[in-house]
């Protein structure tokens, strides 16, 4: 009889909830991405000031009007798209939400690399 009662008791599970799948983790990651997008949108366009020392015979890439427009506009556009991806990532509990949260910083880093590459060349 003692063995019959012991078998009826459900086993104790020793599993902790996943931290990466929690709402707090998603929101924290999303807020970090939003902060990075804000910094990118505010400060990366200032790289256009690298063209201040350009003269008419200067052959640097930043001295062309099209490069200046790219350096000024690309980070702002990337910051806007990254902020949208962050909000979607915070709101969505599926793998697509985490994909958005991972893609957003990569987008911002690529915009920084392109803008710095054009401003430095």
MODELLER restraints for C-alpha pairs under 7 A, 6 or more apart:
rsr = mdl.restraints
at = mdl.atoms
rsr.add(forms.Gaussian(group=physical.xy_distance, feature=features.Distance(at['CA:19:A'], at['CA:25:A']), mean=6.55, stdev=0.5))
rsr.add(forms.Gaussian(group=physical.xy_distance, feature=features.Distance(at['CA:26:A'], at['CA:90:A']), mean=5.45, stdev=0.5))
rsr.add(forms.Gaussian(group=physical.xy_distance, feature=features.Distance(at['CA:27:A'], at['CA:90:A']), mean=5.42, stdev=0.5))
rsr.add(forms.Gaussian(group=physical.xy_distance, feature=features.Distance(at['CA:30:A'], at['CA:86:A']), mean=5.06, stdev=0.5))
rsr.add(forms.Gaussian(group=physical.xy_distance, feature=features.Distance(at['CA:30:A'], at['CA:87:A']), mean=6.80, stdev=0.5))
rsr.add(forms.Gaussian(group=physical.xy_distance, feature=features.Distance(at['CA:30:A'], at['CA:89:A']), mean=6.88, stdev=0.5))
rsr.add(forms.Gaussian(group=physical.xy_distance, feature=features.Distance(at['CA:30:A'], at['CA:90:A']), mean=5.78, stdev=0.5))
rsr.add(forms.Gaussian(group=physical.xy_distance, feature=features.Distance(at['CA:30:A'], at['CA:101:A']), mean=6.46, stdev=0.5))
rsr.add(forms.Gaussian(group=physical.xy_distance, feature=features.Distance(at['CA:33:A'], at['CA:86:A']), mean=6.29, stdev=0.5))
rsr.add(forms.Gaussian(group=physical.xy_distance, feature=features.Distance(at['CA:33:A'], at['CA:104:A']), mean=6.92, stdev=0.5))
rsr.add(forms.Gaussian(group=physical.xy_distance, feature=features.Distance(at['CA:33:A'], at['CA:105:A']), mean=6.30, stdev=0.5))
rsr.add(forms.Gaussian(group=physical.xy_distance, feature=features.Distance(at['CA:34:A'], at['CA:83:A']), mean=5.51, stdev=0.5))
rsr.add(forms.Gaussian(group=physical.xy_distance, feature=features.Distance(at['CA:34:A'], at['CA:86:A']), mean=6.53, stdev=0.5))
rsr.add(forms.Gaussian(group=physical.xy_distance, feature=features.Distance(at['CA:37:A'], at['CA:79:A']), mean=4.54, stdev=0.5))
rsr.add(forms.Gaussian(group=physical.xy_distance, feature=features.Distance(at['CA:37:A'], at['CA:82:A']), mean=6.32, stdev=0.5))
rsr.add(forms.Gaussian(group=physical.xy_distance, feature=features.Distance(at['CA:37:A'], at['CA:83:A']), mean=6.18, stdev=0.5))
rsr.add(forms.Gaussian(group=physical.xy_distance, feature=features.Distance(at['CA:37:A'], at['CA:108:A']), mean=6.87, stdev=0.5))
rsr.add(forms.Gaussian(group=physical.xy_distance, feature=features.Distance(at['CA:38:A'], at['CA:79:A']), mean=6.71, stdev=0.5))
rsr.add(forms.Gaussian(group=physical.xy_distance, feature=features.Distance(at['CA:40:A'], at['CA:75:A']), mean=6.13, stdev=0.5))
rsr.add(forms.Gaussian(group=physical.xy_distance, feature=features.Distance(at['CA:40:A'], at['CA:79:A']), mean=6.15, stdev=0.5))
rsr.add(forms.Gaussian(group=physical.xy_distance, feature=features.Distance(at['CA:41:A'], at['CA:75:A']), mean=5.71, stdev=0.5))
rsr.add(forms.Gaussian(group=physical.xy_distance, feature=features.Distance(at['CA:41:A'], at['CA:76:A']), mean=4.61, stdev=0.5))
rsr.add(forms.Gaussian(group=physical.xy_distance, feature=features.Distance(at['CA:41:A'], at['CA:79:A']), mean=5.31, stdev=0.5))
rsr.add(forms.Gaussian(group=physical.xy_distance, feature=features.Distance(at['CA:44:A'], at['CA:75:A']), mean=6.00, stdev=0.5))
rsr.add(forms.Gaussian(group=physical.xy_distance, feature=features.Distance(at['CA:44:A'], at['CA:112:A']), mean=6.92, stdev=0.5))
rsr.add(forms.Gaussian(group=physical.xy_distance, feature=features.Distance(at['CA:45:A'], at['CA:71:A']), mean=6.13, stdev=0.5))
rsr.add(forms.Gaussian(group=physical.xy_distance, feature=features.Distance(at['CA:45:A'], at['CA:72:A']), mean=4.34, stdev=0.5))
rsr.add(forms.Gaussian(group=physical.xy_distance, feature=features.Distance(at['CA:45:A'], at['CA:73:A']), mean=6.92, stdev=0.5))
rsr.add(forms.Gaussian(group=physical.xy_distance, feature=features.Distance(at['CA:45:A'], at['CA:75:A']), mean=6.43, stdev=0.5))
rsr.add(forms.Gaussian(group=physical.xy_distance, feature=features.Distance(at['CA:47:A'], at['CA:71:A']), mean=6.71, stdev=0.5))
rsr.add(forms.Gaussian(group=physical.xy_distance, feature=features.Distance(at['CA:47:A'], at['CA:119:A']), mean=6.25, stdev=0.5))
rsr.add(forms.Gaussian(group=physical.xy_distance, feature=features.Distance(at['CA:48:A'], at['CA:68:A']), mean=5.74, stdev=0.5))
rsr.add(forms.Gaussian(group=physical.xy_distance, feature=features.Distance(at['CA:48:A'], at['CA:71:A']), mean=6.06, stdev=0.5))
rsr.add(forms.Gaussian(group=physical.xy_distance, feature=features.Distance(at['CA:48:A'], at['CA:72:A']), mean=6.05, stdev=0.5))
rsr.add(forms.Gaussian(group=physical.xy_distance, feature=features.Distance(at['CA:48:A'], at['CA:119:A']), mean=6.88, stdev=0.5))
rsr.add(forms.Gaussian(group=physical.xy_distance, feature=features.Distance(at['CA:50:A'], at['CA:119:A']), mean=5.93, stdev=0.5))
rsr.add(forms.Gaussian(group=physical.xy_distance, feature=features.Distance(at['CA:51:A'], at['CA:62:A']), mean=5.73, stdev=0.5))
rsr.add(forms.Gaussian(group=physical.xy_distance, feature=features.Distance(at['CA:51:A'], at['CA:63:A']), mean=5.51, stdev=0.5))
rsr.add(forms.Gaussian(group=physical.xy_distance, feature=features.Distance(at['CA:54:A'], at['CA:63:A']), mean=5.71, stdev=0.5))
rsr.add(forms.Gaussian(group=physical.xy_distance, feature=features.Distance(at['CA:60:A'], at['CA:121:A']), mean=5.90, stdev=0.5))
rsr.add(forms.Gaussian(group=physical.xy_distance, feature=features.Distance(at['CA:61:A'], at['CA:67:A']), mean=6.42, stdev=0.5))
rsr.add(forms.Gaussian(group=physical.xy_distance, feature=features.Distance(at['CA:61:A'], at['CA:118:A']), mean=6.23, stdev=0.5))
rsr.add(forms.Gaussian(group=physical.xy_distance, feature=features.Distance(at['CA:61:A'], at['CA:121:A']), mean=5.68, stdev=0.5))
rsr.add(forms.Gaussian(group=physical.xy_distance, feature=features.Distance(at['CA:62:A'], at['CA:68:A']), mean=5.91, stdev=0.5))
rsr.add(forms.Gaussian(group=physical.xy_distance, feature=features.Distance(at['CA:62:A'], at['CA:118:A']), mean=5.81, stdev=0.5))
rsr.add(forms.Gaussian(group=physical.xy_distance, feature=features.Distance(at['CA:62:A'], at['CA:119:A']), mean=5.26, stdev=0.5))
rsr.add(forms.Gaussian(group=physical.xy_distance, feature=features.Distance(at['CA:62:A'], at['CA:121:A']), mean=6.70, stdev=0.5))
rsr.add(forms.Gaussian(group=physical.xy_distance, feature=features.Distance(at['CA:67:A'], at['CA:118:A']), mean=6.67, stdev=0.5))
rsr.add(forms.Gaussian(group=physical.xy_distance, feature=features.Distance(at['CA:71:A'], at['CA:115:A']), mean=4.87, stdev=0.5))
rsr.add(forms.Gaussian(group=physical.xy_distance, feature=features.Distance(at['CA:71:A'], at['CA:118:A']), mean=6.97, stdev=0.5))
rsr.add(forms.Gaussian(group=physical.xy_distance, feature=features.Distance(at['CA:74:A'], at['CA:111:A']), mean=6.32, stdev=0.5))
rsr.add(forms.Gaussian(group=physical.xy_distance, feature=features.Distance(at['CA:75:A'], at['CA:111:A']), mean=5.50, stdev=0.5))
rsr.add(forms.Gaussian(group=physical.xy_distance, feature=features.Distance(at['CA:75:A'], at['CA:112:A']), mean=6.89, stdev=0.5))
rsr.add(forms.Gaussian(group=physical.xy_distance, feature=features.Distance(at['CA:78:A'], at['CA:107:A']), mean=6.45, stdev=0.5))
rsr.add(forms.Gaussian(group=physical.xy_distance, feature=features.Distance(at['CA:78:A'], at['CA:108:A']), mean=5.99, stdev=0.5))
rsr.add(forms.Gaussian(group=physical.xy_distance, feature=features.Distance(at['CA:78:A'], at['CA:111:A']), mean=6.49, stdev=0.5))
rsr.add(forms.Gaussian(group=physical.xy_distance, feature=features.Distance(at['CA:79:A'], at['CA:108:A']), mean=6.54, stdev=0.5))
rsr.add(forms.Gaussian(group=physical.xy_distance, feature=features.Distance(at['CA:82:A'], at['CA:104:A']), mean=4.54, stdev=0.5))
rsr.add(forms.Gaussian(group=physical.xy_distance, feature=features.Distance(at['CA:82:A'], at['CA:107:A']), mean=6.77, stdev=0.5))
rsr.add(forms.Gaussian(group=physical.xy_distance, feature=features.Distance(at['CA:82:A'], at['CA:108:A']), mean=6.91, stdev=0.5))
rsr.add(forms.Gaussian(group=physical.xy_distance, feature=features.Distance(at['CA:85:A'], at['CA:100:A']), mean=5.16, stdev=0.5))
rsr.add(forms.Gaussian(group=physical.xy_distance, feature=features.Distance(at['CA:85:A'], at['CA:101:A']), mean=6.46, stdev=0.5))
rsr.add(forms.Gaussian(group=physical.xy_distance, feature=features.Distance(at['CA:85:A'], at['CA:104:A']), mean=5.93, stdev=0.5))
rsr.add(forms.Gaussian(group=physical.xy_distance, feature=features.Distance(at['CA:86:A'], at['CA:100:A']), mean=6.42, stdev=0.5))
rsr.add(forms.Gaussian(group=physical.xy_distance, feature=features.Distance(at['CA:86:A'], at['CA:101:A']), mean=5.42, stdev=0.5))
rsr.add(forms.Gaussian(group=physical.xy_distance, feature=features.Distance(at['CA:86:A'], at['CA:104:A']), mean=6.57, stdev=0.5))
rsr.add(forms.Gaussian(group=physical.xy_distance, feature=features.Distance(at['CA:88:A'], at['CA:97:A']), mean=6.29, stdev=0.5))
rsr.add(forms.Gaussian(group=physical.xy_distance, feature=features.Distance(at['CA:88:A'], at['CA:100:A']), mean=6.86, stdev=0.5))
rsr.add(forms.Gaussian(group=physical.xy_distance, feature=features.Distance(at['CA:89:A'], at['CA:97:A']), mean=3.85, stdev=0.5))
rsr.add(forms.Gaussian(group=physical.xy_distance, feature=features.Distance(at['CA:89:A'], at['CA:98:A']), mean=5.74, stdev=0.5))
rsr.add(forms.Gaussian(group=physical.xy_distance, feature=features.Distance(at['CA:89:A'], at['CA:100:A']), mean=5.12, stdev=0.5))
rsr.add(forms.Gaussian(group=physical.xy_distance, feature=features.Distance(at['CA:89:A'], at['CA:101:A']), mean=5.15, stdev=0.5))
rsr.add(forms.Gaussian(group=physical.xy_distance, feature=features.Distance(at['CA:90:A'], at['CA:97:A']), mean=6.69, stdev=0.5))
